[in-house]
Amino acid sequence: MSLDTARNPTESPAATAATATTATTATDTARTERPAPARGAGLGVLLALLATVVWSGSFVVARALHDTVPPVQAAFWRWIVALVAVAPLAAREAWRQRHLIRRHLRFLALASLLGITVYNTLVNQAGTATSAGNMGMIMAASPVLMALFARLGGNRLGPRRTTGMLIACVGVLLLVSKGSLAPDFATGDLWVMAAALCFASYSALLKRRPAELGGLAFLFTTFALGALMLLPAYGISLAVQGGFEPTTGTVGPLVYVGVLSSAVAFFAWNKAVTLIGAARAGIVYYLQPVCVALLSYALLGERLGLLGGASMVLILGGVALSSAT
């Protein structure tokens, strides 16, 4: 008689074997169902890339609307459109998790303030005083701040990731400075720098998102809180600057930034940060100036030139090096 059978006389050897077989099967099933880290990392990089490409169009839109839609009003209607877009999928989940939302309201309010209310309003404001290309290039400084926040949080970046980040950063500096490495920033550029700080802070904050709070519920709640925080500034803008005329040239871009740049891109970015972390997702974000440059070439006929091509090679090489699994 085995030791296990002796401990439980009522359990037959056959039952013991069946129990062992069941446990082994359950263990094998759990191992099979557990997602592979490499696959999750690959998906995270792809989602970060999707968000970056879609967001690149936001800078073109911000510049295009600078003389027709006041910055605060553009930001407010962006999030109203985004709320309408995600409501069919997210409102029910947010209602089911209302107790969790109430419990973590301070965290959600801070995330909404940084990532929704302030960040996009600053980008719109920058669009009144600098080019879309400059906005995209300067926003590429965000990953440096994300990496610094991650390092302060105790994360080790590793030599490969650090090297890739530095290479990409050199490419961005070449673009901003036009090869002189002595950038001369305009007022709009300073607004973008402030926006970059807000976005990096928001991305770092995502690491502390409550695990039990669903992604759609988080998205819907931050959109709603962000729009609510913008409401007083929106009222002041209406009183001082007046409203804007709803035409194809104003409503169309707002729908783009509301549906794609807000609902789709923020969901993809939040998921990417969950999978691979803010620092690594931030490396992919270095592609922002490249995407904006390509859009400027396609839509405005602006050519990159030799310096732009060299900078693009550095940025792409740095991203590839840092994102390699």
C-alpha positions in Angstrom: 0.0 0.0 0.0 1.3 3.4 -0.9 1.8 6.2 1.6 -0.9 8.3 -0.1 -3.4 5.4 0.1 -2.5 4.7 3.7 -3.3 8.3 4.6 -6.7 8.1 3.0 -8.0 4.5 3.3 -11.4 5.4 1.7 -9.7 6.4 -1.5 -9.0 3.6 -4.0 -5.8 3.4 -6.1 -7.9 4.0 -9.2 -9.4 7.1 -7.7 -6.0 8.3 -6.8 -4.7 7.7 -10.3 -7.8 9.5 -11.8 -7.2 12.5 -9.5 -3.6 12.7 -10.5 -4.5 12.4 -14.2 -7.1 15.2 -13.8 -4.6 17.4 -12.0 -2.0 16.8 -14.7 -4.5 17.6 -17.4 -5.6 20.8 -15.7 -1.9 21.8 -15.3 -1.2 21.1 -19.0 -4.3 23.0 -20.0 -3.3 26.1 -17.9 0.1 26.0 -19.5 -1.4 25.8 -22.9 -3.8 28.7 -22.3 -1.2 30.9 -20.8 -0.1 33.5 -23.4 3.4 33.4 -24.6 5.5 36.4 -23.5 7.0 36.8 -27.0 3.5 36.9 -28.6 2.2 39.4 -26.0 5.3 41.6 -26.6 4.8 41.5 -30.4 1.1 42.4 -30.0 2.1 45.3 -27.7 4.6 46.7 -30.2 2.0 46.5 -33.0 -0.7 48.2 -30.9 1.8 51.0 -29.9 2.6 51.4 -33.6 -1.1 51.6 -34.6 -1.6 54.3 -32.0 1.5 56.2 -33.1 0.5 56.2 -36.8 -3.1 57.3 -36.0 -1.9 60.0 -33.6 0.4 61.4 -36.3 -2.7 62.6 -38.2 -3.8 64.5 -35.1 -0.9 67.0 -35.5 -1.9 67.6 -39.1 -5.5 68.1 -38.0 -4.5 70.5 -35.1 -2.6 72.6 -37.6 -5.4 72.5 -40.2 -8.0 73.7 -37.6 -5.9 76.4 -36.0 -7.7 79.3 -37.7 -11.2 77.9 -37.8 -11.8 76.1 -34.4 -10.5 77.5 -31.1 -8.1 75.0 -29.4 -10.3 74.4 -26.3 -13.4 73.9 -28.4 -11.6 71.4 -30.7 -10.5 69.4 -27.7 -13.9 69.4 -26.1 -15.7 68.2 -29.2 -13.0 65.6 -29.8 -13.9 63.9 -26.5 -17.6 64.3 -27.0 -17.2 62.5 -30.4 -15.0 59.9 -28.7 -17.6 59.3 -26.0 -20.3 58.7 -28.5 -18.0 56.3 -30.4 -17.1 54.1 -27.4 -20.4 54.3 -25.6 -22.0 51.3 -27.4 -19.1 49.1 -26.3 -18.0 50.6 -23.1 -20.9 52.2 -21.3 -22.4 49.0 -20.0 -19.1 47.8 -18.7 -18.5 51.1 -17.0 -21.9 50.9 -15.3 -21.2 47.3 -14.1 -17.9 48.5 -12.6 -19.3 51.8 -11.2 -18.2 50.7 -7.6 -14.6 50.2 -8.8 -14.7 53.6 -10.6 -15.9 55.3 -7.5 -13.2 53.6 -5.4 -10.4 54.6 -7.8 -11.9 58.0 -8.7 -8.7 60.0 -7.7 -6.5 57.9 -10.0 -9.0 58.2 -12.8 -9.3 61.9 -12.4 -5.5 62.4 -12.5 -5.2 60.2 -15.6 -8.1 62.1 -17.3 -6.5 65.5 -16.4 -3.1 64.6 -17.8 -4.0 62.4 -20.8 -7.4 63.8 -21.9 -8.0 67.4 -20.7 -4.5 69.0 -20.7 -2.5 67.0 -23.2 -4.7 67.4 -26.3 -5.6 71.0 -25.5 -1.9 71.8 -25.4 -1.4 70.1 -28.8 -4.3 72.1 -30.3 -2.9 75.3 -28.8 0.5 74.5 -30.3 -1.1 74.1 -33.7 -1.8 77.9 -33.7 1.9 78.8 -33.5 4.0 76.0 -35.0 4.0 73.5 -37.9 2.6 70.0 -37.8 6.1 68.7 -38.5 7.5 70.5 -35.5 4.8 69.1 -33.3 5.4 65.6 -34.3 9.2 65.9 -33.9 9.1 67.5 -30.5 6.4 65.0 -29.2 9.0 62.3 -30.0 10.7 63.6 -26.8 8.0 61.8 -24.8 9.7 58.4 -24.8 12.8 59.9 -23.1 10.6 61.1 -20.3 8.7 57.7 -20.2 12.0 55.9 -19.9 13.1 58.2 -17.1 9.9 57.7 -15.2 10.3 53.9 -15.7 13.9 54.1 -14.4 12.7 56.2 -11.4 10.1 53.5 -10.8 12.8 50.9 -10.4 12.7 49.4 -13.9 16.0 48.5 -15.6 16.1 49.6 -19.3 19.0 47.4 -20.3 21.9 48.3 -22.6 20.1 47.4 -25.9 17.1 49.4 -25.1 19.1 52.4 -23.9 21.3 52.4 -27.0 18.3 52.2 -29.3 16.6 55.1 -27.4 19.8 57.2 -27.7 20.1 56.5 -31.4 16.4 57.4 -32.0 16.9 60.5 -29.9 19.8 61.7 -32.0 17.6 61.3 -35.1 14.9 63.4 -33.5 17.4 66.1 -32.5 18.7 66.3 -36.0 15.2 66.8 -37.3 14.3 69.5 -34.7 17.6 71.4 -35.1 17.9 70.9 -38.9 21.4 69.4 -38.4 22.8 72.1 -36.2 22.0 70.4 -32.8 21.1 73.9 -31.6 17.3 74.0 -31.8 15.6 77.4 -31.9 12.1 76.8 -30.4 9.1 78.9 -31.2 6.2 79.6 -28.7 4.2 76.7 -30.2 7.2 74.4 -29.7 7.1 75.2 -26.0 3.4 74.3 -25.9 4.3 70.9 -27.5 7.0 70.4 -24.9 4.5 70.8 -22.1 2.2 68.4 -24.0 5.0 65.8 -24.2 5.5 66.0 -20.4 1.8 65.5 -19.9 1.6 62.5 -22.2 4.7 60.9 -20.7 3.2 61.3 -17.2 -0.1 59.8 -18.4 1.7 56.8 -19.9 3.7 56.2 -16.8 0.5 56.5 -14.7 -1.1 53.6 -16.7 1.2 51.2 -14.9 -0.8 51.8 -11.8 -4.2 51.3 -13.4 -6.3 48.9 -11.2 -6.1 45.4 -12.8 -9.7 44.7 -12.0 -10.9 47.8 -13.9 -11.7 46.8 -17.5 -10.0 48.6 -20.4 -13.2 49.8 -22.0 -14.5 51.0 -18.6 -11.3 52.9 -18.0 -11.4 54.4 -21.5 -15.0 55.5 -21.2 -14.5 57.0 -17.7 -11.4 59.0 -18.6 -13.1 60.3 -21.7 -16.1 61.4 -19.7 -14.0 63.0 -16.9 -11.7 64.7 -19.3 -14.6 66.3 -21.2 -16.2 67.3 -17.9 -13.0 69.0 -16.8 -12.9 70.9 -20.1 -16.4 72.2 -19.8 -15.6 75.4 -17.8 -12.8 76.3 -20.3 -15.2 75.5 -23.2 -17.8 77.9 -21.8 -15.2 80.7 -21.5 -13.9 80.1 -25.0 -17.5 80.3 -26.3 -18.0 83.6 -24.5 -14.7 85.2 -25.6 -14.0 83.7 -29.0 -17.4 82.6 -30.1 -18.3 79.3 -31.7 -17.1 77.8 -35.0 -19.1 77.1 -38.1 -19.9 73.4 -38.5 -18.7 72.6 -42.1 -17.1 69.6 -43.8 -13.7 71.2 -43.2 -14.3 71.4 -39.4 -16.6 68.5 -38.5 -14.7 66.0 -40.6 -11.3 66.5 -38.8 -13.1 66.5 -35.4 -14.7 63.1 -36.3 -11.3 61.8 -37.3 -9.6 62.8 -34.0 -12.7 61.8 -32.0 -13.1 58.3 -33.4 -9.6 57.2 -34.6 -7.2 59.4 -32.6 -9.2 59.1 -29.4 -11.3 55.9 -29.2 -9.1 53.6 -31.3 -5.6 55.0 -30.6 -6.0 55.5 -26.9 -7.4 51.9 -26.5 -4.5 50.5 -28.5 -1.9 52.6 -26.6 -3.4 51.7 -23.2 -3.3 48.0 -24.1 0.2 48.3 -25.5 1.5 49.9 -22.2 -0.2 47.0 -20.3 1.6 44.4 -22.4 5.1 45.9 -22.8 5.3 48.8 -20.4 5.5 52.6 -21.0 9.2 52.7 -21.6 9.1 50.1 -24.4 5.9 51.5 -26.0 7.6 54.9 -25.8 10.4 53.6 -28.1 7.8 52.8 -30.8 6.5 56.4 -30.3 9.8 57.6 -31.7 8.2 56.8 -35.1 5.9 59.8 -34.6 8.1 62.4 -36.5 8.6 59.9 -39.3 4.9 59.3 -39.7 4.2 63.1 -39.6 6.9 63.7 -42.2 5.4 61.1 -44.5 1.9 62.6 -44.0 3.3 66.0 -44.7 4.8 64.7 -47.9 1.7 62.9 -49.0 -0.8 65.7 -48.1 1.2 68.9 -48.5 4.0 67.9 -50.9 6.8 68.6 -48.5 10.0 66.6 -49.2 12.1 65.2 -46.5 15.5 66.0 -48.0 18.8 64.4 -47.3 18.8 65.4 -43.6 15.3 64.2 -43.1 16.1 60.9 -44.7 19.2 60.4 -42.5 17.1 61.3 -39.4 14.5 58.8 -40.4 17.1 56.0 -40.7 18.4 56.8 -37.2 14.9 56.8 -35.7 13.8 53.6 -37.4 17.1 51.9 -36.5 16.8 53.0 -32.9 13.2 51.8 -32.7 14.0 48.4 -34.2 17.0 47.9 -31.9 15.0 48.8 -28.7 11.9 46.9 -29.7 13.6 43.6 -30.6 12.5 40.7 -28.4 
